Amino acid sequence: MRILLPLRRQGLRLSTNAILTRPRISIQPKSSIQGQKEFRRLLTLSMNAQELSSYYADAPPSVVRLEIEKHFEALTDRQKRYAHFISRASLAGNRIVLRQVSPESEDIYDFIIALHKSCNGDWKSLAEKAGVTDDDLSAFLQYAVQFLGNSGNYKSFGDSKFIPRCKESVFDELAKAGSQKAQQHLKSTKGRIFSADKPGLMHLGFPEDGHLTTYYPDSQDITKEEIDAVAKWMQEKGLLPENTRLSKDEGGRVFTLWVASGSAEVPDHDRDVQGGDFEISEGPLAGKKISLHYGDHSVEMTAITGFIKKAAENAENGTQEKMHYAYAKSFGAGSMLAFKDSQRFWIRDQGPMVESNIGFIETYRDPAGVRGEWEGFAAVVNLERTRAFGELVRSAPALIPLLPWDKEFEKDKFLSPDFTSLEVLTFSGSGIPAGINIPNFDDIRQQEGFKNVSLGNVLSAKAPDEKIPFIKDSDLEVYKKYRDAAFEVQVGLHELTGHGCGKLLQETAPGEYNFDHKNPPISPITKKPVTTWYKPGQTWGSVFGGLAGAYEECRAELVAMYLSCEFSALKIFGFGDGSTDIDGEAGDVLYAAYLSMARAGLISIEFWDPKSQKWGQPHCQARFAILKAFLEAEDGFCKLEYKNEDLSDLTIELDRSKILTSGRKAVGDFLQKLHIYKSTADVDNGSKFFGDMSGVGLEYWGTKVREVVLKNKQPRKVFVQANTYLDEATGKVSIKQYEPTLEGMIQSWAEREEA
């Protein structure tokens, strides 16, 4: 689970006066049949030029460098080698990420690298040879950099495709002037770099809904029901889904689970479930087969396993060593049970100077919300900033009881985690978060604990001349001065207390419960004993499915917003003396935090697609729902104001004096419902409630407001990361950083391939 820098609900309508005078929003669902027909009709419409323009690559992208050299150089030689091998293992999975994004991404990547190699990074000379203008070359470089920053041609934040701002012929001419390899890779993309004729395929999602996914390769006719049925079979077999892909054969009789592993030839006792074919006798798949195949991504998984074993050899303690050998078994044999063991060792590795995690971890991009994207990171601990987070950990047992639910819905004991501030050396994946809270396995989190990290050089990375739309001129000074501090507080509370709080009421085994099921706790929502809980084998993710990511991010964000009103928490980060003073510096931080959340909710609507009526990013869905809670708060706590009919002067009006009253109450009421529904596995009420709160609809929000947001959208940052190099003779590791330019970004990736 992570925090990023700043159930699909269909057929919703919002009253058109929702913004101007009445912040309370009314939502009236259409009939389900009418909503489905409208959805299908919109999905098949072709895009006009204005709609297509929203899919163009950023011009220019915001390229910033992750500053790391001084932190890396402070490590010992052994620590540098340890970090180097983790970095190499993480990056060795980059091609897996590319394959997880789109069928064409790996060839686009190879095309970019081949072009760089053909001209040795002298892009001007290549353009002259190709007869390409400076503007067209810039369009290519901008696209290439955004592609590398997202590890694919779909935005990591939004899951929508982006296309170049030049003609397809520009790519053809560059390829011809480059090399035979470049031409081959471009040809292999089959024109998909520029294709935009099918609006549904411009977004990631279920094939059944007309969207693109490679988690279910070559299976455009696979249904949600079939995916769910395979998930239940896996649950019965004790086979975890994170490191798998699922395909369906043309006849629809065989469903193949592809398990990522270095080798297909591993003894069964090292497998979670042996390979082969399994006949299904009942349910939606009755009379069909599930075939289990190991060895998916075998080249990459073998390389990763080798690097991880090298990291183990340079570990600083026995716990780290055991962790990496558990990783090696997992990646070599395809065992997710071994991966869970690695996470147990990771939790116990308290206070390392080099922190890391690696594997198939976050499930946001799988439309079913269960299969993980490859990611890995190596980072150096910032001891000074970590001290504040350590104090937050010590304060957590006093903060969590302040949340709006009784102790029956909270863990019996808060498992104090390691919480460190890190400077990222390497982060391999489709995007870099600002904070992380893992592992994501419910049983480990509930019984053994978790760890939190804040990524300091990601938080502090700034783009030059960054614009800040929708903040009033009178608020800009306070916002600019305290937004970074507010975000650091938000990250800390979100990861530690947000993802770290809460109890899942469970029947842990037949007839065994982790609560008094004969006298169930009283729900603060219904004022009656709860009637639902998790059954044996069920998890939070398996019950709430594809909605789980956005739902949990919303819950964690709300916890942070609620607890940031505690001035004792703000004091931990160096603001105020702990006394309640909304007009002092701590109040400035709190005000900046609430303004930031309101603004994040507003600009999030960029990532809602009006054709499919689909959210492309779970954090955005969460933040939009919170904005609606702000707007629905009592006493006019938050409004969106404008005078111009086209909303070109739209700004956020948030009453600072009401944050601790109506603002916090709105947050608390929203949070309480989300938490109780999650805690009690009440998926019906939870899904409906969150669907209503995050619903957009085609009127007003989805048209006029979204249009002004798109006109004011700012490019997301792409991060230029360093490379490390090992001198085999001396055992010493050196580091190389790159210029934060388009050319520097591409160079860093090209040299990564050569290392």
N, C-alpha and C positions, 0 to 999 in steps of 0.2 A: 504494500500500500504506500501511496506517496502523495505528496502535495506538489503541484506544478505551478510555475510562474504563470503570474497570471496569464422499466417496461415502456417502450415508446407509446406515447398516448396519441391516438389518432382522432380526427374529427372533432376538435375543440374550437369553441368560439369564445372570444373575449369581447366585452362591451367596449365600444369605441371611445367612451369617455373615461376609460380606466386611468389614463395618465393625467388629463388636464385638471379635473377638479376633484375627482374621487379616487383616492389611492386604493380603495377596496375593489378587488377584481372579481367579477362574476363570471363563472364558467358554466356553459350549458353543453353537455355532450350531445352530439348528433346520434341518430340511431347507428348501431354498429354496421348495418348493411350499407347505409348511405355513406358512412365514413370510409368503409373498405372500397366502395366504388370510386369515391373521390380520390382516394390514395392511388389506386391502380391507374386511373385516368391521368393523374398528374405525373406519375412515374414514366409514362410513355411519351409525354410531350417533349419535343425537341427544344433546345435552349435558344433564346435569342442572343444577340451580340452582348447586350447588357448583362444578362445572366452569365454568359460565358466568361465575361471579364473578371468575375469574382473568383475564377479558378486560375487566373494567371499567376505565375511565380512572382514573388515580391520583387519590386524594382526600386532600389536595390534591397537585397536582404540585409538584415542588421547583423554584421559579422563582428563578434567580440572574442577576445582571447581569454581562456582560463589560465590565470596566472598561478604558476605552481613551482617555478624553478627554485626560489629561495626555500620553500618548504621541503622540496625533495632533497636539496643539497644538505639539509640539516640531518638527514638520516645516516645511519651507519652503512657500511658497505653491504652487510648482510641484509639489512632492511631494504636497501635499494634493489638488491637481487630479488628479494621476496616480492617487492612491488612490481618489478619488471616482469617476472613470470606470470603474475596474476593479470597484469596488463595484456601480455601476449595471449593468455588463455581467453580473456574477455574478447579481444579483437578477433581471435580466430573464429568466433561465432558470428561475425558480421554478415557473412553470406547466408547464414540461417535467417537472420532478421530480414534480409532482402527478400528471401523466398517467402517469408511469412507476410510480407506486405503486398506484393503483386507478382504475377507470372513474369513480367518484363523487367522487374527491378534489378535482378542480378546482371542482366545483359546491359542495362543502362549504366550500371556501375562500371562494368568492364569497358564499356565504350568510353566513358570519361577518363578512366585510367590509361587506356590505350592511346587516346589523343594526347594526354599530358606526356606520356613516354615518347610519342612520335616527334614532339617538338621540344622535349626537355624543358617544358614549362614556359617556353617562349611563345606565348599565345599570339602576340602581334605578328610574328613571322608566319605562324600557321594561317592566320586570317588573311594575310597578304597572298600567300600561296593559294589559298582557297578562293580568293576574290570576294571575301566577305567584308562588309562594312564594319566600322568601329561599333556602331549601334547594335548590329546583329551579333557581333562577338560578345558585347556586353550582355545581351539577352541570353546567349548560350552560357556564359560564365555564371550569371545570376541563377539560372536554372540548375546548373551543375552544383553550385554551392548549396542551394536549398535542398537539392536531392541528397547530397552527402550529409547535410545537417539533420535530415529526417531518416536517413538510411532507407530511402525508398521514394517513390513518386506520389505518395499519399502523406498528407501532413500528420505528423505524430500527435499534434494537438488539433484535433478536428476530424481526422480520418477522411478527409476529402482530397481528391486528386488535384494536383497543380500541373499546369502545362506551360511551355515556353512562350515568351512574348515575341517570337519571330516565326518566320515561315519554316515549314518542314525542310525546304530545300537548303536552308542554312546548315542544318545538321548533315545533310547529304554531302554538301560541298566540303565541310570540315572533315568528314570521314574519308572522302576521296583524297584530300590533301594530306591526311594523316598517315594511315597504314592499312594494310589488308585486314589486320585484326579488328581495327576500329570499324571498318566497313562490315565485317562479318557480325560483330556484336550489334551494330545498328540494325542490320537486316533481321537479326533474331528477335528484335523487339516487336516485329510485325506491325509497325505503325502505331503501337499503343502509346508512345510518348505523347502524341498529339491528339489521339482519338477522343472525341467528346460527343459522339452521335447517340450514345445511350446514356441519358441522365442518371439512371439508376447505378450504372457502373462507375460513376464519378464519386461514389461513396462506398466505404467498407460496410459490410453487413451480411445478413443471411441471403443465400442464393434464392431462396423462396420469395424474398421480397425484391428480387431483381438487382441486388447489390453484389459487390465483389468480395470474395474472401479466398485466401489460399489455405486456410485451416481445414477446408473441405475440398481438396484439389480435384479438378476434373469431375465435379459432382454437382452440376448446376441444377439437377432435379432432386437433390437430397432435401428432405423436409425437416422442419423443426421437430416434428413428432419422431422421426427416425433418429435424429441427433439425440433427442432426449431419451429414447429407448436404449440406445447404445450406452449413454451415460449411466443409466440405471443398471445395465448389465455389468459395466465396469465397477460400479459401486458394490454390487453383489460379489464380484470376483476379488475385490480389494485392490483393484488396479487404478492408480491415480492418473488423471488425464493430462496434466500440465505439459508433459514432454511428448505428446502424441499429435498426429493429424488423422483425419478420418475421411475415407473416400468410399464411394458407392459405385459398383460396376454398372456397365450399361444395361444389363438385364435386371438390375435392381435386386439380385438375389444374394450378393456378397458385399458385406461392409468390411473394409480393411482398415485396421488400426495400425498406423505406422509409428513405431516407437523410436525416438532418437537414441542412438547408441553407436559407439565406435565399432562394435563387432556384432554380427548376427550369430556368431558361433561362440556362445558362452554357456557354461553348464546351467541347467535349469535351477539349481539351488541358489544361483546368483541373480535369478530373475524374480520379479514380483509375481508374474504369471508366465507359465511356459508358452512358447509360440505355437502356432498351428491353427486349425479350423475348429470352430465351435458351433454346433447345431443349436438353433434357438427353437424351442418348442411352444412358447406361449407369448402373448402380448402382440404388439404391432409388428414385430419382426418374426412371428411364428412361421416356421418352414424355411427360414433363411439362415445364412451363415455369417458369423463374425470371424474374420481371419486376422490373427495377430502376427505382425511382422516386425522384427527388430532390424536395426541397421540404417534407419533413416538418418540423413545427414552424416553418414559414417566417416567421410573424409574429415569434416570439421570436428566431429566429436572425438576422433582419434587424436587430432592435433591438440585439442583442448585438454584431453586427458594427459598427454605428455607434458604440457606446460604446467598443469596443476601438480603433477608429481614433482616437478622441479621446484615449484613453490613450497611443497611440503619439505623438501630437502633444506630449504633456507628458512623454515619457520623458526620463530623465537621461543616457542614452548611446545609442550606435548599436545596441548589442546588444539593449537593451530595445525599441528602435524596430522592429528586424527581427523580434523575437519577436512583437510585437503585430500587425504586418502579416501574419505567417504565420498567427496566430490568425484574423485577418480573412478571409484567403483560405480557411482551413479552414471557418469558420462560414458564410461566404457561398456557397461552392461545394460544401460537403460533402466536402472532401478530407481524409482522415485522413493522407495522406502530408504534406500541408501542416501538419497538426497535429503530426506527428512532428518536422518542422523547427522548429516553435515550441518543442518540448521541448529540442531541441539548443541553441537560443539561450538557453533558460531555464537550462540547466546552466552555460552560459558567463557568465551574468549574476551574477558573484560579488560578494557583500557589498552588495546594494542596501539602501537604508533602507526602501523599501516593497517587500515581497515579495508575490508572487501566483502563482496558477495557476488555470486555468479550462478547462473542457471536459467531455467524456464520459470519465471517468477510471476510477473504481473499478467493478469488475464483480461485486461481491458479491451484488447482488439479482437479477440475471439467473440463473434456475435453471441455465442452461447455463454460466454463469461467463465469458461472453465479451463481452456487451453492457454498456456503461458507463452509470452514472447521471450526470446532469448535476450538476456542482458547480463552484464558483468561490470564491476567497477573496482578500481584500485585507488585509494585516496590516503592522504597523509593527515594525521590528527593535528588540529590547531588547539594546542593546550590552553591558551588564554581564553578563547571563546568557549571551550568545552566546560570551563569552570562554572559559567552561568547555567548551562544546561544541567550540570551536576546538582546545582542547588534547586533547580526546577524538579528534578527527580526526587530529591529529598522532601520537597514540598507537596508532591503529588498526593500522598495519602491524606493530606489535609484538604486539598482542593477538590478531589473527586466526590467526597460526600456532599459537597455543595450543589451538585448537579440535581436536576428536578426529577428524581425517582428514589424509591426506598432501597434499603440495603439488599432486599431480596433479588433485585435486578442488577446487582453489582457483584464482582468477584469477592469471594470470602476474604482474600488477602491480595493487595496490590503487589505484583511481582516486580520489584524495582529493577528497571532495565539499565543497560549501558546507554548513555545518550551523549554523543560526541559531535563536535563541529569538525567537519572535514574539508580539506582542500583537494579537489578532484585532480588526480593524475590522468586517469583514463575512465571514460564511461562509454561502454559499447551498448547500443540499443537504439531504438528509433527516436528517443528524446531524453534529455537530462532533466530530472526533477530538482526541486529545491530542498526536498526532505524525503526521508524514507522511513517507514515503520514496517519491519518484517521480523519473522516469517509470517506468511499468510495462512498457515495451517491452524485451524481452530483449536485442535486438541493441544498443540504445543503452546499456543498463545494463552489458553485458559489455564493450563496446568504447569507449564515450565517457564513461560515468559517470552520476551521479545527484546529487540534492540531498536533504538532510534538513531538516525543520523541527520544532521543538517549540513547541507553542502555550501560552505561559506563562499567559495570563489564563484559559485553559480549565482548566489544571492547578490554578491557585490558587483558582478559584471554589468557594466553600463554601456549603452549605446550612445554615441554622440548625438546631440540635438534631438533627443527623444521628446515627442509631443505628448500632451496629456489632455485629450478631449474629455468633455462632459464634467469636468471639475470647475466650479465657479471661480472667477478671478479672485474673489475674497478669500477662498479656501486654498489657493495654490501655494502660498508660502508655507503654511503649516503642512500641507500634503507633501510637498517636495522635501521638506526638512525631516519629516518623521515617517514617511512611507516605508523606508527600508527597515527602520527599527520596529515599526508595527508589523511588518511582514515576518521579521525574525521571531517576534512574540507569537504570531499566528502559527508559524511553522512549528515552534516548540510545543505549544499547547495542542495543536492539531495532531501531531505525531504521537506525543507522549500520552496525553490524557484523552484525546479523541479516539484514536485507534486502540489505545491501551486500556480503555475503560469498558465496563459492561460485561454481563454474564449471559450466556446462552442457556436457557432452561432446557435440559436434555434428559431423555431416557437414554443413558449411556450404554446400557445393555438391556436385553429383555428383562423387565421387572426391576431394573436398577435406575435410580434417578439422582441428579445432583441438586434436587430441591425436594421439599416435602409435598409429594404429589397428592397425598390424602388431604392436605390443607394448603392448596395452592396460594401463592401470593395474590394480593388484591391489585388489580390493574388500576393505576391512577386515571386511566382514560374512561373505563366503564364503571369503576367503583365496585366491580364484582371480581370473584376469583377467576384467574386466567383459565382458559380451556384448551389452549394449544401450546405445544412445545416440540422440540426436535426429537424425532424418532431415531432408534439405533441406525447408525450408518449415515444419517443425514448431516449435512453441514450447512452453514450459512450460505455458501455459494451454491450448493446443489438445490436448496429450497428456493432462493430468490433469483437464481439463474442470471441472465444477462442484465438484469436491473441492479444486481448487487453492487457493482462498482460505483455507479453514480450515487446510489442510496447511501453506501457507507462513507463516501467522500463528503456527502452533504451532512451526515451525522457528525463526522469528525470536525468539519468546518464550524458547525453550530456549537459544538463543545468548546472550541477555541474562542468563538465570539462571546459565549456565555461567561467563560472563566476569565477572559481578558478584562471583564468588568470588575474583577477582584484586584484592587490596587496593590495588594500584597504580592500578586503575581507579577505586576508591572515593576515592582521594586526589585525583583530578582534580576531583571534585565537592566537595572541601573536607572530606573525612572521613578522619581518620587520617593517618599519615605514610608510608604505603605498606607498613609491616611487617604481617605477619599477626598480628592480635590479635582473635580472635573475641569476646572479652569487652569490648573497647573500644567507642568510639563508632562506628567503621566497622563493627564487628561488629553493633552495634544496627541500623544501616542494612541490612546484609545479612540479618539475622534478620527485620526488618520486610518486606523484599522477598520472602523465601520464605513468610512468613505470609500476605502479601497475595496471592501467587499461589495458595496452597492455598485461601484463602477465595474468591478469584475463581473457582476451579474448582468449589468447592462450590455457590456461588450461581448458577453458570452453568446448573445443571440446570433452573432456571426456564424457560430458553429451549429446552428439549427438549420436544416435544409427544408425549405417550404415545399419542394416537389415531393419528397418522400416523407415529410413531416417527421424527420428522424434527427435525434441529437447525435452529433459526431464525436462528442468528447464528454466523458462522464463528469469531469470536474466542472465543465461549463454548465451542464444540466443541473448540477448541484448548486452552483452559485446563482444561476437564474432563479431557481426555486427560493433561495434565501432572499434575493432582491424582492420577489413577490411577497415574502413574509414581511419584509421591511415596509413595503407599500401598503400592506393590509393592517399594519400596526395601528394602535389607537392614537388619538390626539394628533394626527397628521405628522407622525414622526419622520416619515420620508416621502418625498414627492419628486416627480420628474417634471421640471418646469420648461416652458418654451413660450415664445411670442409668435415666432414665424410659423406659418402654416406647414411648411416643409420640414419642420423640426430642426432646422439647421443650427439653431441656438440652444438645443436641448442641454440642460444641465441638471445635476443632482442637488436637491435641496434636502439636507439632513439636519434635523434639529439636535445640536450638541447637548442641550440641556435635558433632553428626553432619553438619552442613551441608557441611563441607569434605571429608567422607569419603563415607559412603553416599548422602547427598543429592546431592552433585555427581556421583557415579558414575551414579546413576539418571538424572539429567539428561543426562549425556554419552552413555550407552548409547542412550537414546531419540533424542537429537539425531543421533547418528552414522547410525542407520538412516534417519531421515527425509532427511538430507542426501544420503547416497549414492544412495538410490532416486530422489531428485529429480535429482541430477547426471547419472545414467545413464539417465534416461527409463524407469526400471523401474516402469511404472505398475501392473502386476499385483501385484507384491510390496508396492509402496508403498501402494496403495489398500487392500489387505487388512490390512496392518499398522496403518495409521492408523485404518481402520474398526474394528478390534478394540480399539485403545486408546481410541477415543472412543465406543465402544458403550455404551449405557445399559441397554436391555432393560426389560421390563415388571415385573420382580420387584425389590423392595427399592429400588434407586436410583430407578426410575421411579415408585415408589408412596410408601413411607414417607418416604424422604429428600426426595423432591421436595415432598411435602406440607408438611414442616416448613420447607423453603426458601421455599415460597410464602407460608406464614403469617408469615414474617419478612422478606418482600421490602420493599425501600425504593424509593420513587419515584425514577426517574432525573431528572437535572437537565434543565431546559429553559432555554435561554439567551436573555436579553433583549439584543438587539444595538442599537447606535446607528444613526442615520441621518445622512447628510451632505447638505448643500445648497449648490449653486453660485449665487453672485450673478453673473449674466451680465455686468452692467455693470462690475464691479470685477475679476472673475476670482478672487475669494476664495471659499474654501469654509468653511462653518461646520459644527459638529457638534452633534447633540442626543442626549442619553442619556435613558433612560426608567426609571421606577421598577420594581424587581423585584417586581411584583405581577401578578395575573391581568389586571387592567385595563390596566396598563402594557405588558404583552406584546402584547395585542391592538391597543392604540393604535400601537405601533411598526410593526406590519404594515399597519394602515390608512393611516398617514401615508406609508409606503413606496409604497403604491399611488398616492397622490396626487402624489408627488414627480415 
